[in-house]
Amino acid sequence: MLFRRFRWRCGTFSTLGGNAFFAKKVRNIQQAASGPPAHLVYDPSQLPDVATLLLVAKSAVSSDFKDQAFWQACSLQARKLCGADANLLALARYAVAAATVHHQDTELMYNIGDMAVAGAERNFLDAESIMLILQSHAILAFRNDRVLRKLELVLFEMLQQSKATAACLSSSLLSLSQLFSASVLPDVDQALEYSRQELIDGAARVCLEHISFFTAAQLCEVLEAMATFKVRGDRQVSALFFGIGNSLARQTSTLSSKDCGTISRAFAACRVHDEKILSSLAFRLRDKEVRRDLTAQDLANVLYGFAKFTSQDIALLDLLSIEVRRHLHALDVRLMSSTLASLAKCGVSCPVLTGRATQMLRRPGPKLEANEEDREVQRVCNLSLGTFNELLSLTMAFAKFQVRDSRLHERLAESLLQCQENDQAALEFRTCTDLVNVVHAFAKVHQAPIQLLGTVIRLLRLRPPGEFSTRDAVKLLHALAKIEYTILPDDKKYILLALGPEQLKELGVFELLKLAVAARKLGFELPSLETQVGVILPNEPPLKSDSPQRRPTAKKQRRKSARKQKWTW
């Protein structure tokens, strides 16, 4: 009886508080056995070999330890350990660990590159070393033409001999694409017997033939690399995309939120339309937990892919717009313009999202430079940091949503005028089509920023006459007629140069009618246009200003009741 009571009390103790008590004891024992982390115990200058140095570096990376004095001491010791008998693979792993915390030692990177070139010339360079060296160069955007050309050549030879592993192929191709995007990847030497396009085609062929050896994450890396290289219209790459789409569609449950964004953007960027993978992504994104894990960048990537192929899954797009609302406070100009433009292209109506975005953009943001590192302040969507394309996409998105907020459009117009301070390719260096789209975006919501419109028309006049096409002139006049803009005589002469008799013959029926209505409102006299319209619509009145206009539409009025009508007899 006493034994039963004691056992019952022990069971009660373990049930109520015993688990936490024993877990704390186990944790204390583990801490006593393991001790403090390695990077706080060892002195970097006293490390005897590269293996111990790598252990200390990995410990610092796992703890997110970014003390520059510590990493400089580690890099100095790594340079001392570089020699004829040094382990290149361990040094490459250390370089990746140091690059992860954004520490760069230029001399060490050059030493590792020299060791890699020497190993490649003696055929001692393995696939993992190539992968890690390229990865460290890509993280730091470090340019070393001699090393990068040699590693690219060795990777191409490995592809020819089928020696590249799945991890090496996917990671190396992604690193090369990141170097290419950062403009630090050198051009291929003409003396060599290969080109970069042959390398991409070879990688696509090897990946397609051995696709069963690739994991879902590695296939996503290959897709991201192809999208970064912007490979379009290539038969081998298109076949690879369809093969990857079939493979990933069979393992949809293994795709993470980031993978969904990568796949969606890659297929859209390379213009490969695969309805099967789009349906699989839509099915995966209907999971609430997957949508919750989407970051702001992942949301922009997913929406870009669905918008590029004009998805009609309105229910899913509504769910994604709700996620955009959740991340709205963390969106900068680039992400906000991308997400809103994608939703607008899909034709999704989201008044709550646009209302909150309008209120956010109406508030003046802090004045920051383009290279400002204060990330807490940059969370506010500061229009002064946006480029021309980002601001134009944002303006067009609000125009498609029919947001008619004058204060918002005033801020957008001011930002477009001032963007040349941050964007080197500003208004003066844009094409005529881009400049006309600026006017078109504001005209869709009947907004007329006089200073911006005057600047755009002045910049159009500075262009050669041949660059300003007839369709650009039609689009410009149609937009200016909406807002009833008064065109100066000199500007009118320049626009008429693109509307000659021969140019009007290239226009279609609807473009001619748009031009006729705009010319009538703006007071343009185009005899050749009257002839063209007369052929299409013989009963249309002439375009003269004194010609009878179309009868205005009667304003709808509510029907009066019988009690009120009797007093009007």
C-alpha positions as CSV (number, residue, x, y, z in Angstrom):
1,M,0.0,0.0,0.0
2,L,2.8,2.4,0.9
3,F,4.6,1.4,-2.3
4,R,1.5,2.2,-4.4
5,R,1.1,5.6,-2.8
6,F,4.8,6.4,-3.4
7,R,4.5,5.3,-7.0
8,W,1.4,7.4,-7.4
9,R,3.1,10.5,-6.0
10,C,6.2,10.0,-8.2
11,G,3.9,9.6,-11.2
12,T,2.1,12.8,-10.2
13,F,5.4,14.6,-9.8
14,S,6.6,13.5,-13.2
15,T,3.3,14.4,-14.9
16,L,3.0,17.9,-13.4
17,G,6.5,19.2,-13.2
18,G,8.9,16.4,-13.6
19,N,9.3,16.7,-17.4
20,A,10.4,20.3,-17.2
21,F,12.7,19.5,-14.2
22,F,14.5,16.6,-16.0
23,A,14.6,18.5,-19.2
24,K,16.4,21.3,-17.4
25,K,18.8,18.8,-15.9
26,V,19.6,17.3,-19.3
27,R,20.1,20.8,-20.8
28,N,22.5,21.7,-18.0
29,I,24.5,18.5,-18.5
30,Q,24.7,19.1,-22.3
31,Q,25.9,22.6,-21.7
32,A,28.5,21.4,-19.2
33,A,29.7,18.7,-21.7
34,S,29.8,21.0,-24.7
35,G,31.0,24.2,-23.1
36,P,31.1,27.6,-24.7
37,P,31.1,27.8,-28.5
38,A,34.4,27.2,-30.4
39,H,34.8,30.8,-31.7
40,L,34.8,32.0,-28.1
41,V,37.3,29.5,-26.9
42,Y,40.0,29.3,-29.5
43,D,42.4,32.1,-30.5
44,P,42.3,32.4,-34.3
45,S,46.0,33.3,-34.4
46,Q,47.0,30.0,-32.6
47,L,45.0,27.6,-34.8
48,P,47.3,24.8,-36.1
49,D,45.5,23.7,-39.3
50,V,42.7,24.6,-41.7
51,A,40.3,22.0,-40.3
52,T,40.3,23.6,-36.8
53,L,40.0,27.0,-38.5
54,L,36.9,25.8,-40.4
55,L,35.4,24.4,-37.2
56,V,35.8,27.8,-35.5
57,A,34.4,29.7,-38.5
58,K,31.3,27.4,-38.7
59,S,30.7,28.0,-35.0
60,A,30.8,31.7,-35.5
61,V,28.4,31.5,-38.5
62,S,25.9,29.4,-36.6
63,S,25.9,32.0,-33.8
64,D,25.8,34.9,-36.3
65,F,29.0,36.3,-34.9
66,K,30.1,39.2,-37.1
67,D,33.0,40.8,-35.1
68,Q,35.3,42.1,-37.8
69,A,38.4,41.8,-35.6
70,F,37.7,38.1,-35.1
71,W,37.2,37.5,-38.8
72,Q,40.2,39.5,-39.8
73,A,42.3,37.3,-37.4
74,C,40.8,34.2,-38.9
75,S,41.5,35.3,-42.5
76,L,45.1,36.2,-41.5
77,Q,45.6,32.8,-40.1
78,A,44.0,31.2,-43.3
79,R,46.5,33.2,-45.4
80,K,49.4,31.8,-43.3
81,L,48.1,28.3,-43.8
82,C,47.9,28.6,-47.6
83,G,50.8,26.6,-49.0
84,A,51.7,23.8,-51.3
85,D,50.1,21.2,-49.0
86,A,47.1,23.2,-48.0
87,N,43.6,21.7,-48.3
88,L,41.9,23.7,-51.0
89,L,38.5,22.2,-50.2
90,A,38.7,23.3,-46.6
91,L,39.9,26.8,-47.5
92,A,37.0,27.1,-50.0
93,R,34.6,26.1,-47.2
94,Y,36.1,28.7,-45.0
95,A,35.7,31.3,-47.7
96,V,32.0,30.5,-48.0
97,A,31.6,30.8,-44.2
98,A,33.3,34.1,-44.2
99,A,31.3,35.4,-47.1
100,T,28.1,34.4,-45.4
101,V,28.7,37.0,-42.7
102,H,29.8,39.5,-45.4
103,H,33.5,39.4,-44.6
104,Q,35.8,39.8,-47.5
105,D,39.6,39.3,-47.5
106,T,40.8,40.2,-51.0
107,E,44.3,38.7,-50.6
108,L,42.8,35.4,-49.3
109,M,40.4,35.3,-52.3
110,Y,43.2,35.8,-54.7
111,N,45.3,33.1,-53.0
112,I,42.4,30.6,-53.1
113,G,41.9,31.5,-56.8
114,D,45.5,30.9,-57.6
115,M,45.4,27.5,-55.9
116,A,42.2,26.6,-57.9
117,V,43.9,27.5,-61.2
118,A,47.0,25.5,-60.3
119,G,44.8,22.5,-59.4
120,A,42.8,22.8,-62.6
121,E,46.0,22.8,-64.7
122,R,47.1,19.5,-63.0
123,N,43.6,18.0,-63.2
124,F,43.3,17.9,-59.4
125,L,40.3,20.2,-59.0
126,D,37.2,18.3,-57.8
127,A,33.5,19.3,-58.3
128,E,32.9,20.4,-54.8
129,S,35.8,22.8,-54.7
130,I,34.5,24.4,-57.9
131,M,31.1,24.8,-56.4
132,L,32.3,26.4,-53.2
133,I,34.8,28.7,-54.9
134,L,32.1,30.0,-57.3
135,Q,29.7,30.3,-54.4
136,S,32.1,32.5,-52.4
137,H,32.7,34.7,-55.4
138,A,29.0,35.0,-56.0
139,I,28.1,36.0,-52.5
140,L,30.7,38.7,-52.4
141,A,30.3,39.7,-56.1
142,F,34.1,39.3,-56.3
143,R,35.7,39.7,-59.7
144,N,38.7,37.7,-60.7
145,D,38.6,37.2,-64.5
146,R,41.4,34.7,-64.6
147,V,39.9,32.4,-62.0
148,L,36.3,32.7,-63.2
149,R,37.3,31.9,-66.8
150,K,39.2,28.9,-65.7
151,L,36.5,27.5,-63.4
152,E,33.9,28.1,-66.2
153,L,36.1,26.1,-68.6
154,V,36.6,23.3,-66.1
155,L,32.9,23.1,-65.4
156,F,32.2,22.9,-69.2
157,E,34.7,20.0,-69.5
158,M,33.1,18.2,-66.6
159,L,29.7,18.5,-68.3
160,Q,31.2,17.0,-71.5
161,Q,32.6,14.1,-69.5
162,S,29.5,13.7,-67.3
163,K,31.6,14.2,-64.1
164,A,29.6,17.0,-62.6
165,T,27.3,16.0,-59.7
166,A,23.8,17.3,-59.3
167,A,24.8,19.5,-56.4
168,C,27.8,20.9,-58.3
169,L,25.8,21.6,-61.5
170,S,22.9,23.3,-59.8
171,S,25.0,25.4,-57.3
172,S,27.7,26.3,-59.9
173,L,25.2,27.4,-62.5
174,L,23.4,29.5,-59.9
175,S,26.6,31.2,-58.8
176,L,27.6,31.9,-62.4
177,S,24.2,33.5,-63.0
178,Q,24.5,35.7,-59.9
179,L,27.9,36.8,-61.0
180,F,26.4,37.6,-64.5
181,S,23.6,39.6,-62.9
182,A,26.1,41.6,-60.8
183,S,28.1,42.3,-64.0
184,V,31.3,40.8,-62.6
185,L,31.4,37.6,-64.8
186,P,33.9,38.2,-67.6
187,D,33.2,37.5,-71.2
188,V,34.4,34.1,-72.6
189,D,37.8,34.3,-74.2
190,Q,37.5,34.0,-78.0
191,A,40.5,31.7,-78.1
192,L,38.6,29.0,-76.2
193,E,36.6,26.4,-78.0
194,Y,33.3,27.0,-76.2
195,S,30.8,29.8,-75.5
196,R,28.6,30.6,-72.6
197,Q,25.5,29.6,-74.5
198,E,27.1,26.1,-75.1
199,L,27.7,25.9,-71.4
200,I,24.1,26.7,-70.6
201,D,22.8,24.2,-73.3
202,G,25.2,21.6,-72.0
203,A,24.0,22.1,-68.4
204,A,20.4,21.9,-69.6
205,R,21.0,18.7,-71.5
206,V,22.8,17.0,-68.6
207,C,20.1,18.1,-66.1
208,L,17.3,16.8,-68.3
209,E,19.0,13.4,-68.9
210,H,19.7,12.9,-65.2
211,I,16.8,14.7,-63.7
212,S,16.0,11.9,-61.3
213,F,19.2,12.5,-59.4
214,F,18.2,16.1,-58.6
215,T,16.2,17.1,-55.6
216,A,13.4,19.7,-55.7
217,A,15.7,22.4,-54.2
218,Q,18.4,21.7,-56.8
219,L,15.9,21.9,-59.6
220,C,14.7,25.2,-58.3
221,E,18.3,26.4,-58.3
222,V,18.6,25.4,-62.0
223,L,15.4,27.3,-62.8
224,E,16.6,30.4,-60.9
225,A,19.9,30.3,-62.8
226,M,18.2,30.1,-66.2
227,A,15.8,32.9,-65.3
228,T,18.8,35.1,-64.2
229,F,20.6,34.4,-67.5
230,K,17.2,35.3,-69.2
231,V,17.4,32.4,-71.7
232,R,14.4,32.7,-74.0
233,G,13.6,30.9,-77.2
234,D,16.1,28.1,-76.7
235,R,14.8,24.6,-77.5
236,Q,17.1,22.8,-75.1
237,V,16.2,25.1,-72.2
238,S,12.5,24.9,-73.1
239,A,12.7,21.1,-73.0
240,L,14.5,21.3,-69.7
241,F,11.7,23.5,-68.2
242,F,9.0,21.1,-69.3
243,G,10.9,18.2,-67.8
244,I,11.4,20.0,-64.5
245,G,7.8,21.0,-64.6
246,N,6.7,17.3,-64.9
247,S,9.1,16.3,-62.2
248,L,8.0,19.0,-59.7
249,A,4.3,18.5,-60.4
250,R,4.7,14.9,-59.0
251,Q,6.3,16.2,-55.8
252,T,4.2,19.3,-55.1
253,S,4.1,18.6,-51.3
254,T,7.8,19.0,-51.0
255,L,7.8,22.5,-52.4
256,S,8.4,25.3,-49.9
257,S,7.1,28.8,-50.2
258,K,10.4,30.1,-51.6
259,D,10.4,27.3,-54.2
260,C,6.9,28.3,-55.4
261,G,8.1,31.9,-55.9
262,T,11.3,30.7,-57.7
263,I,9.4,28.4,-60.1
264,S,6.7,30.9,-60.9
265,R,9.2,33.7,-61.7
266,A,11.5,31.4,-63.7
267,F,8.8,30.1,-66.0
268,A,7.6,33.6,-66.6
269,A,11.0,35.1,-67.1
270,C,12.0,32.5,-69.7
271,R,8.5,32.7,-71.4
272,V,7.8,28.9,-71.0
273,H,4.1,28.4,-70.5
274,D,3.4,25.1,-68.7
275,E,-0.2,24.9,-67.5
276,K,0.6,21.7,-65.5
277,I,3.1,23.4,-63.2
278,L,0.9,26.5,-62.8
279,S,-1.9,24.3,-61.7
280,S,0.4,22.5,-59.2
281,L,1.6,25.8,-57.8
282,A,-1.9,27.0,-57.5
283,F,-2.9,23.8,-55.6
284,R,0.2,24.2,-53.3
285,L,-0.5,27.9,-52.6
286,R,-4.0,27.2,-51.5
287,D,-2.5,25.7,-48.3
288,K,-2.7,28.4,-45.6
289,E,0.6,27.5,-44.0
290,V,2.4,27.8,-47.3
291,R,1.0,31.2,-47.9
292,R,1.9,32.3,-44.4
293,D,5.5,31.5,-45.0
294,L,5.7,33.6,-48.2
295,T,8.0,36.6,-47.8
296,A,7.5,39.9,-49.6
297,Q,10.0,38.8,-52.4
298,D,8.3,35.4,-52.7
299,L,4.9,37.1,-53.1
300,A,6.2,39.3,-55.8
301,N,7.7,36.3,-57.7
302,V,4.5,34.3,-57.4
303,L,2.3,37.1,-58.6
304,Y,4.7,38.0,-61.5
305,G,4.5,34.4,-62.8
306,F,0.7,34.2,-62.6
307,A,0.3,37.7,-64.1
308,K,2.7,37.0,-67.0
309,F,0.5,34.1,-68.2
310,T,-2.8,36.0,-67.3
311,S,-4.0,33.5,-64.7
312,Q,-7.8,33.4,-64.2
313,D,-7.7,31.8,-60.8
314,I,-9.4,34.7,-59.1
315,A,-9.9,32.9,-55.8
316,L,-6.2,32.2,-55.4
317,L,-5.3,35.8,-56.5
318,D,-7.7,37.2,-53.8
319,L,-5.9,35.1,-51.2
320,L,-2.5,36.3,-52.4
321,S,-3.7,39.9,-52.3
322,I,-4.6,39.4,-48.6
323,E,-1.0,38.2,-48.0
324,V,0.2,41.3,-49.8
325,R,-1.8,43.4,-47.4
326,R,0.0,41.6,-44.5
327,H,3.4,42.5,-45.9
328,L,2.5,46.0,-47.1
329,H,4.5,47.7,-44.3
330,A,7.7,45.8,-45.4
331,L,7.4,46.6,-49.1
332,D,9.8,49.0,-50.8
333,V,9.1,50.7,-54.1
334,R,10.4,47.8,-56.2
335,L,8.3,45.2,-54.5
336,M,5.2,47.3,-54.2
337,S,5.3,48.2,-57.9
338,S,5.8,44.6,-58.9
339,T,3.0,43.2,-56.7
340,L,0.4,45.9,-57.6
341,A,1.3,45.8,-61.3
342,S,0.8,42.0,-61.3
343,L,-2.5,42.2,-59.5
344,A,-3.7,44.9,-61.8
345,K,-2.7,42.9,-64.9
346,C,-4.7,39.9,-63.6
347,G,-7.7,42.2,-63.2
348,V,-8.2,41.5,-59.5
349,S,-10.2,44.1,-57.6
350,C,-8.6,44.8,-54.2
351,P,-9.9,48.2,-52.9
352,V,-8.7,47.6,-49.4
353,L,-5.1,46.9,-50.5
354,T,-5.1,49.9,-52.9
355,G,-6.6,52.1,-50.2
356,R,-3.9,51.2,-47.7
357,A,-1.2,51.6,-50.2
358,T,-2.5,55.0,-51.2
359,Q,-2.5,56.1,-47.6
360,M,1.1,54.8,-47.1
361,L,2.4,56.5,-50.2
362,R,0.7,59.8,-49.5
363,R,2.8,60.3,-46.4
364,P,6.2,61.8,-47.1
365,G,9.0,59.4,-46.5
366,P,12.3,60.1,-44.9
367,K,15.0,61.6,-47.1
368,L,17.6,58.9,-47.7
369,E,20.4,58.3,-50.1
370,A,20.2,55.4,-52.5
371,N,23.1,53.6,-50.7
372,E,21.6,54.2,-47.2
373,E,22.1,51.2,-44.9
374,D,19.4,52.0,-42.3
375,R,17.1,49.1,-43.0
376,E,14.7,50.0,-40.3
377,V,14.0,53.4,-42.0
378,Q,13.9,51.8,-45.4
379,R,10.9,49.7,-44.5
380,V,8.8,52.8,-45.3
381,C,8.1,52.8,-49.1
382,N,10.1,55.9,-50.0
383,L,9.3,57.0,-53.5
384,S,12.5,59.1,-53.7
385,L,14.5,55.8,-53.9
386,G,12.6,54.4,-56.8
387,T,13.9,54.1,-60.3
388,F,12.0,55.3,-63.4
389,N,10.7,51.9,-64.3
390,E,9.5,51.1,-60.8
391,L,7.7,54.5,-60.5
392,L,6.1,54.1,-63.9
393,S,4.9,50.6,-63.1
394,L,3.5,51.8,-59.8
395,T,1.7,54.7,-61.5
396,M,0.3,52.5,-64.1
397,A,-0.9,50.0,-61.5
398,F,-2.8,52.7,-59.6
399,A,-4.2,53.8,-63.0
400,K,-5.5,50.4,-63.8
401,F,-7.1,50.2,-60.3
402,Q,-8.7,53.6,-61.1
403,V,-7.3,55.2,-57.9
404,R,-8.1,58.9,-58.4
405,D,-6.3,60.4,-55.5
406,S,-4.8,63.8,-56.6
407,R,-2.4,64.0,-53.7
408,L,-1.0,60.5,-54.5
409,H,-0.5,61.3,-58.2
410,E,1.2,64.6,-57.3
411,R,3.7,62.7,-55.2
412,L,4.2,60.2,-58.1
413,A,4.7,63.0,-60.6
414,E,7.3,64.7,-58.3
415,S,9.1,61.4,-57.9
416,L,9.2,60.8,-61.6
417,L,10.7,64.3,-62.1
418,Q,13.3,63.8,-59.4
419,C,14.3,60.2,-60.1
420,Q,17.2,61.2,-62.3
421,E,19.1,62.0,-59.1
422,N,19.1,58.3,-58.1
423,D,18.7,56.7,-61.5
424,Q,21.4,57.3,-64.1
425,A,19.1,56.2,-66.9
426,A,16.5,58.9,-66.1
427,L,13.9,60.7,-68.2
428,E,16.4,62.0,-70.7
429,F,17.6,58.5,-71.6
430,R,14.3,56.8,-72.0
431,T,12.7,55.7,-75.2
432,C,9.7,57.5,-76.7
433,T,7.4,54.6,-75.7
434,D,8.4,54.9,-72.1
435,L,7.8,58.7,-72.1
436,V,4.4,58.3,-73.8
437,N,3.4,55.6,-71.2
438,V,4.0,58.3,-68.4
439,V,1.3,60.5,-70.0
440,H,-0.9,57.5,-70.6
441,A,-0.8,56.4,-67.0
442,F,-1.9,59.7,-65.6
443,A,-4.5,60.2,-68.3
444,K,-6.2,56.9,-67.3
445,V,-7.3,58.5,-64.1
446,H,-7.8,62.0,-65.6
447,Q,-4.8,63.5,-63.7
448,A,-2.9,66.3,-65.4
449,P,0.4,67.2,-63.6
450,I,1.3,70.2,-65.8
451,Q,5.0,70.2,-65.0
452,L,5.5,66.5,-65.7
453,L,3.5,66.6,-68.9
454,G,5.5,69.6,-70.1
455,T,8.8,67.9,-69.4
456,V,7.7,64.7,-71.2
457,I,6.7,66.6,-74.3
458,R,9.9,68.7,-74.2
459,L,11.9,65.5,-74.1
460,L,9.9,64.0,-76.9
461,R,10.8,67.0,-79.1
462,L,14.5,66.4,-78.4
463,R,14.2,62.9,-80.0
464,P,15.0,62.3,-83.7
465,P,11.8,62.4,-85.8
466,G,12.2,58.8,-86.8
467,E,12.2,57.5,-83.2
468,F,8.8,58.9,-82.5
469,S,6.5,56.4,-84.2
470,T,3.0,56.9,-85.4
471,R,1.5,54.6,-82.8
472,D,3.3,56.6,-80.1
473,A,1.7,59.8,-81.5
474,V,-1.8,58.2,-81.5
475,K,-1.3,57.0,-77.9
476,L,0.0,60.4,-76.8
477,L,-2.9,62.4,-78.5
478,H,-5.5,60.0,-77.1
479,A,-4.1,60.5,-73.6
480,L,-3.8,64.3,-73.9
481,A,-7.4,64.5,-75.2
482,K,-8.7,62.7,-72.1
483,I,-7.3,65.4,-69.8
484,E,-8.0,68.3,-72.3
485,Y,-4.3,69.3,-72.3
486,T,-3.5,72.5,-74.3
487,I,-0.7,71.7,-76.8
488,L,1.7,74.4,-77.8
489,P,2.1,75.2,-81.6
490,D,5.7,73.9,-81.7
491,D,4.7,70.7,-80.0
492,K,1.8,70.3,-82.4
493,K,4.1,70.6,-85.4
494,Y,6.4,67.9,-84.0
495,I,3.5,65.5,-83.4
496,L,2.1,66.1,-86.9
497,L,5.4,65.0,-88.4
498,A,4.6,61.4,-87.3
499,L,1.0,61.6,-88.7
500,G,1.7,61.9,-92.4
501,P,-0.5,60.2,-95.1
502,E,1.9,57.3,-95.5
503,Q,2.1,56.7,-91.7
504,L,-1.7,56.7,-91.3
505,K,-2.0,53.8,-93.7
506,E,-0.3,51.6,-91.2
507,L,-2.9,52.2,-88.5
508,G,-5.8,49.8,-87.9
509,V,-9.5,50.7,-87.7
510,F,-9.7,51.3,-84.0
511,E,-6.4,53.3,-83.9
512,L,-7.8,55.6,-86.7
513,L,-11.0,56.2,-84.7
514,K,-9.1,56.9,-81.5
515,L,-7.0,59.4,-83.4
516,A,-10.0,61.0,-85.0
517,V,-11.7,61.6,-81.6
518,A,-8.5,62.9,-80.1
519,A,-7.8,65.2,-83.1
520,R,-11.4,66.6,-82.8
521,K,-11.0,67.4,-79.1
522,L,-7.5,69.0,-79.5
523,G,-8.3,70.9,-82.6
524,F,-5.9,69.1,-85.0
525,E,-6.6,69.5,-88.7
526,L,-5.6,66.3,-90.6
527,P,-7.0,66.1,-94.1
528,S,-5.4,62.7,-94.7
529,L,-7.1,61.4,-91.5
530,E,-10.5,62.6,-92.8
531,T,-9.9,60.6,-96.0
532,Q,-9.0,57.4,-94.1
533,V,-11.9,57.7,-91.7
534,G,-14.3,58.5,-94.6
535,V,-13.3,55.2,-96.2
536,I,-14.1,53.3,-93.0
537,L,-17.2,55.3,-91.9
538,P,-18.7,57.2,-94.8
539,N,-21.4,58.8,-92.5
540,E,-18.9,60.2,-90.0
541,P,-19.0,64.0,-89.8
542,P,-15.8,65.9,-90.7
543,L,-13.2,66.7,-88.1
544,K,-13.5,70.4,-88.2
545,S,-14.1,72.2,-84.9
546,D,-17.4,73.7,-86.1
547,S,-18.8,70.4,-87.2
548,P,-21.7,69.1,-85.2
549,Q,-20.7,67.0,-82.2
550,R,-22.2,63.8,-81.0
551,R,-25.3,64.4,-78.9
552,P,-24.3,64.2,-75.2
553,T,-25.7,61.3,-73.2
554,A,-28.6,62.4,-71.1
555,K,-28.0,62.2,-67.4
556,K,-30.0,59.5,-65.7
557,Q,-32.6,60.7,-63.3
558,R,-34.7,58.9,-60.8
559,R,-38.3,58.5,-61.8
560,K,-40.7,60.8,-59.9
561,S,-43.5,59.4,-57.9
562,A,-47.1,60.1,-59.0
563,R,-47.6,62.5,-56.0
564,K,-44.7,64.7,-57.2
565,Q,-45.6,64.4,-60.9
566,K,-49.1,65.9,-60.3
567,W,-47.6,69.3,-59.4
568,T,-45.8,69.5,-62.8
569,W,-49.0,69.3,-64.9
